[in-house]
Amino acid sequence: MEMTTNALNWFEIPVADFARAKAFYSAIFDFEMPEMKMGSHTMGFLLHEQGKGVGGAIIHGEGHVPSAEGTVVYLTAGADLAVVLNRIEPAGGKILMGKTMVAPDLGFFAQFLDSEGNRVALHSMG
């Protein structure tokens, strides 16, 4: 296989209660999440520059079950992840690991449980 720019192309975070999860992610990222029905599934799209970056969505529908085990998605949290991290518990999530330095040149990360019980991470350089 040839070398690619990104190992990730798209991701979906499964949710049990779409309205609750949409409210959670809208609150922590401070935006109104756009949504779309795709067949029997409902998707809410996270902010990303379409055509230039890797995108993802929350998804509700058959075969999509939230989990705190398994793959962890690292969401970009802007200049300082503390801003997003401080919104998690008021929005109904739980912080699992506070802001932690990876390395000076690699920035910081944190982990949390979202409103649906998914283990998700944040990353920022500051």
Secondary structure, DSSP 8 states (H G I E B T S, - for coil): ----S-S-SEEEEE-SSHHHHHHHHHHHHTS---EEEETTEEEEE----TTTS-EEEEEESTT----SSS---EEE--S-THHHHHHHTTTT-EEEEEEEEEETTTEEEEEEE-TTS-EEEEEE--
